[in-house]
Amino acid sequence: IQRTGPRLGGRSKLMAQRLKTDWLLFSTIVAMVGFGLVMVYSASSVVAELNPRIKSSFHFVSHQLVWAIFSFIVLMYFKKRDYRRLHSPAWAFGSVGVVLMLQILVFIADSKTHRWFRLEGIGTLQPSEFAKPALLIFLAYFVTQRQETLNTRRTIAAVCLPLAVLAATVGIGDLGTAIVMVVPAAIVFYVAGLQRKLVTAALVAGLLCSVAFVAYKPYRLARIVGFFDPQYKLVSIFDKNGRIKKYISESITTRDPGYQARQSRIAVGSGGLVGLGPMQGIQKLYYLPEAHTDFIYAVIGEELGFFGCSAVLAGFLIILWRGLQVAWEAQDDFGRYLALGLTSSIVIQAFINISVVLDMGPTKGIPLPMISAGGSSLMSTLICLGMLLSVSEHSE
């Protein structure tokens, strides 16, 4: 038999037919990152130009654009890479080890907030953001390896130690990111078959740790009390000596913990159905703090109205839908748990941010994925989405 070219093996030919991009998911990612760049410019241009240290309306959006370019390169790397290569001890334990090392270093380098490495010409790097993809790879690997003995004490002890250490190192400086890490972990373990009583015990332990982290810093406690008991009526019942109120007042940033939430409500309410128009928002002009980062959804509500907010929400619902479908169709347990963890992490973070902006929860510094300014958050999110696209392309 004459051969006119190289013959593909059966498996290679099958893989060539199978590797098809989920264009709906990929297009949604591209659209949301592009939309985020537009909104970052709209939310920050005037304030940046009026800032005597910056004096450039393109300062924040130019930094975000550079991060977006590098983040898409990383996304394409993970998208084209077979996700099953991540199913190894080197990736599972190595990625967590690198993040832990960075967290220890940032604790020393940033002695005040324990969050950022400040890099000249690049901005800031937040290691806690990269703890999310590292943890999700570790969880998918661990659950796949120990699925048959998941409910034994030995397995529970083996996974609790790295989870507790990672959550503690992240939670000291960034409690919101720690919460975003813990909830998807609970979802993955529950779906993998962890007994309900163990899941409940883990959530209770996580809640107690969260209370400790909240009490660790006065501004965190001020936000919780300011949301649930702004007049200190309930607190005064069991705090006769006023120690909690005095402790909260130690932080100058907590004089009015409800200020951001009020300004956010004004912005969203002012937008109405169709908004005031792009670049026409008022609240971003020194009224609403962090307008281009944590509260950018309020700027969207003011300038693009209900339709703009609904479009962003629809984008995350598409990611949820496609991500759950990828998890359902994954050809192995590792891909299934990885896709489930990646999807739930992104969507949970988005819904927490939106609920804070709409004053449905206490203020917390969590960016809106792909929309808020922040290079570390953008790269971390696109790493997760790159791995999710890889699972999609290699699924039957």
C-alpha positions as CSV (number, residue, x, y, z in Angstrom):
1,I,0.0,0.0,0.0
2,Q,1.4,3.4,-1.0
3,R,1.4,6.1,1.7
4,T,1.1,9.7,0.7
5,G,1.9,11.1,4.1
6,P,2.4,10.4,7.7
7,R,-0.3,8.2,9.2
8,L,-1.9,9.2,12.5
9,G,-2.4,6.6,15.1
10,G,-5.9,5.8,16.2
11,R,-5.6,7.7,19.5
12,S,-3.9,10.7,17.8
13,K,-6.5,10.9,15.1
14,L,-9.2,10.7,17.7
15,M,-7.6,13.4,19.8
16,A,-7.3,15.6,16.7
17,Q,-11.0,15.3,16.1
18,R,-11.8,15.8,19.7
19,L,-9.9,19.0,20.4
20,K,-12.5,21.6,19.7
21,T,-12.7,24.9,21.4
22,D,-15.8,25.9,23.3
23,W,-16.3,29.1,21.4
24,L,-19.2,30.3,23.5
25,L,-17.1,30.1,26.7
26,F,-14.0,31.5,25.0
27,S,-15.9,34.4,23.4
28,T,-17.5,35.3,26.7
29,I,-14.0,35.4,28.3
30,V,-12.7,37.7,25.6
31,A,-15.8,40.0,25.7
32,M,-15.7,40.3,29.5
33,V,-12.0,41.1,29.6
34,G,-12.4,43.7,26.9
35,F,-15.4,45.2,28.6
36,G,-13.4,45.3,31.8
37,L,-10.7,47.4,30.1
38,V,-13.3,49.9,28.9
39,M,-14.9,50.2,32.4
40,V,-11.6,50.5,34.1
41,Y,-10.8,53.5,31.9
42,S,-14.2,55.0,32.5
43,A,-14.0,54.5,36.3
44,S,-10.4,55.8,36.7
45,S,-9.5,58.2,33.9
46,V,-10.7,61.4,35.6
47,V,-9.4,60.6,39.0
48,A,-6.0,59.5,37.5
49,E,-5.7,62.7,35.5
50,L,-6.4,64.9,38.6
51,N,-4.0,63.0,40.7
52,P,-0.8,65.1,41.0
53,R,1.4,62.0,41.2
54,I,-0.1,60.4,38.0
55,K,-1.5,63.1,35.7
56,S,-2.4,60.6,33.0
57,S,-6.0,59.4,32.4
58,F,-4.6,56.2,30.9
59,H,-2.5,55.2,33.9
60,F,-4.7,52.4,35.3
61,V,-6.1,51.1,32.1
62,S,-2.6,50.9,30.5
63,H,-1.4,48.8,33.4
64,Q,-4.5,46.6,33.1
65,L,-3.9,46.2,29.4
66,V,-0.4,45.0,29.9
67,W,-1.6,42.5,32.5
68,A,-4.4,41.4,30.1
69,I,-1.9,40.7,27.3
70,F,0.3,38.5,29.5
71,S,-2.7,36.9,31.1
72,F,-4.1,35.8,27.7
73,I,-0.7,34.3,26.8
74,V,-0.9,32.3,30.0
75,L,-4.5,31.3,29.3
76,M,-3.6,30.0,25.9
77,Y,-0.7,28.1,27.4
78,F,-3.0,26.2,29.8
79,K,-5.7,25.9,27.1
80,K,-3.4,24.1,24.7
81,R,-1.8,22.0,27.4
82,D,-3.5,18.7,28.2
83,Y,-4.9,19.1,31.7
84,R,-4.1,15.5,32.6
85,R,-0.4,16.6,32.8
86,L,-1.4,18.6,35.8
87,H,-2.4,15.3,37.5
88,S,0.9,14.8,39.1
89,P,2.5,15.4,42.5
90,A,4.9,18.0,41.0
91,W,2.0,20.2,40.0
92,A,-0.3,19.4,43.0
93,F,2.3,20.0,45.7
94,G,4.8,22.2,43.9
95,S,2.2,24.9,43.1
96,V,0.9,25.0,46.7
97,G,4.5,25.1,47.9
98,V,5.4,28.1,45.7
99,V,2.3,30.0,46.8
100,L,3.1,29.3,50.5
101,M,6.7,30.6,50.0
102,L,5.4,33.7,48.3
103,Q,2.9,34.3,51.1
104,I,5.7,34.1,53.7
105,L,7.8,36.5,51.7
106,V,5.0,39.0,51.2
107,F,4.3,38.8,55.0
108,I,7.8,40.2,55.5
109,A,8.0,42.6,52.5
110,D,4.6,44.2,53.2
111,S,4.6,44.5,57.0
112,K,1.5,46.6,57.1
113,T,-1.1,44.8,55.0
114,H,0.7,41.5,54.2
115,R,-0.8,41.5,50.7
116,W,1.4,43.0,47.9
117,F,4.8,42.9,46.4
118,R,5.4,46.4,44.9
119,L,7.2,46.1,41.6
120,E,8.6,49.2,39.9
121,G,7.0,49.9,36.6
122,I,4.6,46.9,36.9
123,G,2.5,47.8,39.9
124,T,1.7,45.3,42.6
125,L,1.7,41.5,42.7
126,Q,-0.7,39.8,45.1
127,P,0.4,36.2,45.8
128,S,-2.9,35.3,47.5
129,E,-4.7,35.5,44.1
130,F,-2.5,32.6,42.8
131,A,-3.4,30.5,45.8
132,K,-6.8,29.8,44.1
133,P,-5.6,27.9,41.0
134,A,-2.8,26.2,43.0
135,L,-5.3,25.0,45.6
136,L,-7.8,23.8,43.0
137,I,-5.1,21.7,41.2
138,F,-4.1,20.2,44.6
139,L,-7.7,19.4,45.6
140,A,-8.5,17.7,42.2
141,Y,-5.4,15.6,42.5
142,F,-5.9,14.7,46.2
143,V,-9.6,13.8,45.8
144,T,-8.9,11.7,42.8
145,Q,-6.1,9.8,44.5
146,R,-8.0,9.3,47.8
147,Q,-11.6,8.9,46.5
148,E,-12.0,5.4,47.9
149,T,-10.8,6.4,51.4
150,L,-12.1,9.9,51.4
151,N,-14.1,9.6,54.7
152,T,-11.3,8.0,56.7
153,R,-9.5,10.0,59.5
154,R,-6.1,9.6,57.9
155,T,-7.3,11.2,54.6
156,I,-9.1,14.0,56.4
157,A,-6.0,14.8,58.5
158,A,-3.8,14.6,55.4
159,V,-5.9,17.2,53.5
160,C,-6.8,19.5,56.5
161,L,-3.2,20.4,57.2
162,P,-2.2,22.0,53.9
163,L,-5.7,23.6,53.6
164,A,-5.4,25.1,57.0
165,V,-1.9,26.4,56.5
166,L,-2.7,27.9,53.1
167,A,-6.0,29.4,54.3
168,A,-4.3,30.9,57.4
169,T,-1.4,32.5,55.5
170,V,-3.8,34.0,52.9
171,G,-6.5,35.0,55.5
172,I,-4.1,37.1,57.6
173,G,-3.8,39.6,54.8
174,D,-6.8,38.8,52.5
175,L,-9.8,37.2,54.2
176,G,-12.0,37.6,51.2
177,T,-9.7,35.5,49.0
178,A,-9.4,32.8,51.8
179,I,-13.2,32.6,51.8
180,V,-13.3,32.2,48.0
181,M,-10.8,29.4,48.4
182,V,-12.6,27.5,51.1
183,V,-16.1,27.4,49.6
184,P,-15.1,25.7,46.3
185,A,-13.1,23.2,48.4
186,A,-16.2,22.3,50.3
187,I,-18.1,21.9,47.1
188,V,-15.5,19.6,45.6
189,F,-15.3,17.4,48.7
190,Y,-19.1,17.2,48.9
191,V,-19.5,16.2,45.3
192,A,-16.6,13.7,45.7
193,G,-18.6,11.9,48.4
194,L,-17.4,13.3,51.7
195,Q,-20.0,12.6,54.4
196,R,-22.4,15.4,55.1
197,K,-21.4,15.5,58.8
198,L,-17.8,16.0,57.8
199,V,-18.7,18.8,55.4
200,T,-20.7,20.5,58.1
201,A,-17.9,20.1,60.6
202,A,-15.4,21.6,58.1
203,L,-17.8,24.6,57.4
204,V,-18.2,25.2,61.2
205,A,-14.4,25.1,61.7
206,G,-14.0,27.5,58.7
207,L,-16.6,29.8,60.2
208,L,-14.8,29.9,63.6
209,C,-11.6,30.6,61.8
210,S,-13.3,33.4,59.9
211,V,-14.5,34.9,63.2
212,A,-10.9,34.9,64.5
213,F,-9.6,36.5,61.3
214,V,-12.3,39.2,61.5
215,A,-11.5,40.0,65.1
216,Y,-7.8,40.1,64.2
217,K,-8.1,43.5,62.5
218,P,-10.4,46.3,63.7
219,Y,-11.6,47.4,60.2
220,R,-12.9,43.9,59.5
221,L,-14.9,43.8,62.7
222,A,-16.2,47.3,61.9
223,R,-17.5,46.2,58.5
224,I,-19.4,43.3,60.0
225,V,-20.8,45.2,62.9
226,G,-21.6,48.2,60.6
227,F,-23.6,45.9,58.3
228,F,-25.5,43.9,60.9
229,D,-25.7,46.3,63.9
230,P,-24.8,49.8,62.9
231,Q,-26.2,51.3,66.0
232,Y,-24.4,48.9,68.3
233,K,-27.7,47.8,69.9
234,L,-27.0,44.1,69.9
235,V,-23.3,44.5,70.7
236,S,-24.1,46.6,73.7
237,I,-26.2,43.8,75.2
238,F,-23.2,41.5,75.8
239,D,-20.5,44.2,75.7
240,K,-21.4,46.3,78.7
241,N,-17.9,47.8,79.0
242,G,-17.8,48.9,75.4
243,R,-14.6,47.1,74.6
244,I,-15.7,46.1,71.1
245,K,-16.6,49.6,70.2
246,K,-13.3,50.9,71.5
247,Y,-11.4,48.2,69.6
248,I,-13.1,49.1,66.4
249,S,-12.4,52.8,66.9
250,E,-8.6,52.0,67.0
251,S,-8.6,51.9,63.2
252,I,-8.9,55.3,61.4
253,T,-10.3,53.6,58.4
254,T,-13.5,52.5,60.3
255,R,-15.0,55.9,61.2
256,D,-17.8,55.2,58.7
257,P,-17.7,51.6,57.6
258,G,-21.0,52.0,55.7
259,Y,-19.8,54.9,53.5
260,Q,-18.9,52.8,50.5
261,A,-22.1,50.8,50.6
262,R,-24.2,54.0,50.6
263,Q,-22.3,55.6,47.7
264,S,-22.6,52.3,45.8
265,R,-26.3,52.2,46.3
266,I,-26.5,55.8,45.1
267,A,-24.5,54.9,42.0
268,V,-26.6,51.9,41.1
269,G,-29.9,53.7,41.8
270,S,-28.9,56.7,39.7
271,G,-28.4,54.5,36.6
272,G,-31.9,53.3,36.3
273,L,-32.8,51.2,33.3
274,V,-30.3,52.4,30.7
275,G,-27.8,54.4,32.8
276,L,-26.4,57.9,32.5
277,G,-24.1,56.9,29.6
278,P,-20.5,55.8,29.2
279,M,-18.1,58.1,31.0
280,Q,-21.0,60.1,32.5
281,G,-21.0,58.7,36.0
282,I,-20.7,61.0,39.0
283,Q,-20.0,58.7,42.0
284,K,-16.6,57.7,40.7
285,L,-15.4,61.3,41.1
286,Y,-14.1,60.9,44.6
287,Y,-17.5,59.9,46.1
288,L,-17.1,56.2,45.7
289,P,-13.8,54.8,46.9
290,E,-12.1,52.0,44.9
291,A,-14.5,52.7,42.0
292,H,-12.2,51.0,39.4
293,T,-11.4,48.0,41.5
294,D,-13.8,46.4,44.1
295,F,-16.8,48.7,43.3
296,I,-16.6,48.8,39.5
297,Y,-20.0,47.0,39.3
298,A,-21.5,50.2,40.8
299,V,-20.0,52.3,38.0
300,I,-21.4,49.9,35.5
301,G,-24.8,50.3,37.1
302,E,-24.6,54.1,37.1
303,E,-23.4,54.4,33.5
304,L,-25.0,51.5,31.8
305,G,-28.0,50.9,34.0
306,F,-29.9,47.7,34.6
307,F,-29.1,46.4,31.1
308,G,-25.3,46.8,31.7
309,C,-25.4,45.0,35.0
310,S,-27.6,42.2,33.5
311,A,-25.1,41.7,30.7
312,V,-22.2,41.2,33.2
313,L,-24.3,38.8,35.3
314,A,-25.2,36.9,32.1
315,G,-21.5,36.5,31.3
316,F,-20.9,34.8,34.7
317,L,-24.0,32.7,34.2
318,I,-22.6,31.5,30.9
319,I,-19.3,30.6,32.6
320,L,-21.3,28.7,35.3
321,W,-23.4,26.8,32.7
322,R,-20.5,25.9,30.4
323,G,-18.2,25.1,33.4
324,L,-20.8,22.7,34.9
325,Q,-21.3,21.1,31.5
326,V,-17.5,20.6,31.2
327,A,-17.4,19.0,34.7
328,W,-20.3,16.7,33.7
329,E,-18.7,15.6,30.4
330,A,-15.1,15.2,31.7
331,Q,-13.7,11.8,30.9
332,D,-11.9,11.3,34.2
333,D,-12.4,12.2,37.9
334,F,-9.4,14.6,37.9
335,G,-10.9,16.7,35.1
336,R,-14.3,16.6,36.7
337,Y,-13.2,17.9,40.1
338,L,-10.8,20.4,38.5
339,A,-13.6,21.9,36.3
340,L,-16.0,22.0,39.2
341,G,-13.5,23.8,41.5
342,L,-12.5,26.3,38.8
343,T,-16.0,27.2,37.9
344,S,-17.3,27.5,41.4
345,S,-14.3,29.6,42.4
346,I,-14.9,32.2,39.7
347,V,-18.6,32.4,40.0
348,I,-18.7,32.5,43.8
349,Q,-16.1,35.4,43.8
350,A,-18.3,37.3,41.3
351,F,-21.5,36.8,43.2
352,I,-19.8,37.9,46.5
353,N,-18.5,41.1,44.8
354,I,-21.9,41.9,43.3
355,S,-23.7,41.3,46.6
356,V,-21.3,43.7,48.4
357,V,-21.8,46.4,45.7
358,L,-25.6,46.0,46.1
359,D,-25.3,46.2,49.9
360,M,-26.5,42.6,50.4
361,G,-23.4,41.8,52.4
362,P,-20.7,43.5,54.5
363,T,-18.0,45.3,52.5
364,K,-15.0,43.1,51.5
365,G,-12.1,43.8,49.2
366,I,-12.9,41.2,46.6
367,P,-12.5,42.2,42.9
368,L,-15.0,41.4,40.2
369,P,-13.2,38.7,38.0
370,M,-12.1,40.0,34.6
371,I,-13.8,43.4,35.2
372,S,-12.1,45.1,38.1
373,A,-8.6,46.6,37.8
374,G,-6.0,44.3,39.3
375,G,-3.4,42.4,37.3
376,S,-2.9,39.5,39.8
377,S,-6.7,38.9,39.9
378,L,-6.9,39.0,36.1
379,M,-4.1,36.6,35.6
380,S,-5.3,34.2,38.3
381,T,-8.8,34.2,36.8
382,L,-7.5,33.5,33.2
383,I,-5.2,30.7,34.5
384,C,-8.3,29.1,35.9
385,L,-10.3,29.6,32.7
386,G,-7.4,28.3,30.6
387,M,-7.4,25.1,32.6
388,L,-11.2,24.9,32.3
389,L,-11.0,25.3,28.5
390,S,-8.3,22.5,28.5
391,V,-10.7,20.2,30.3
392,S,-13.4,21.1,27.8
393,E,-11.2,20.4,24.7
394,H,-10.0,17.0,26.0
395,S,-13.5,15.8,27.1
396,E,-15.3,13.1,25.2
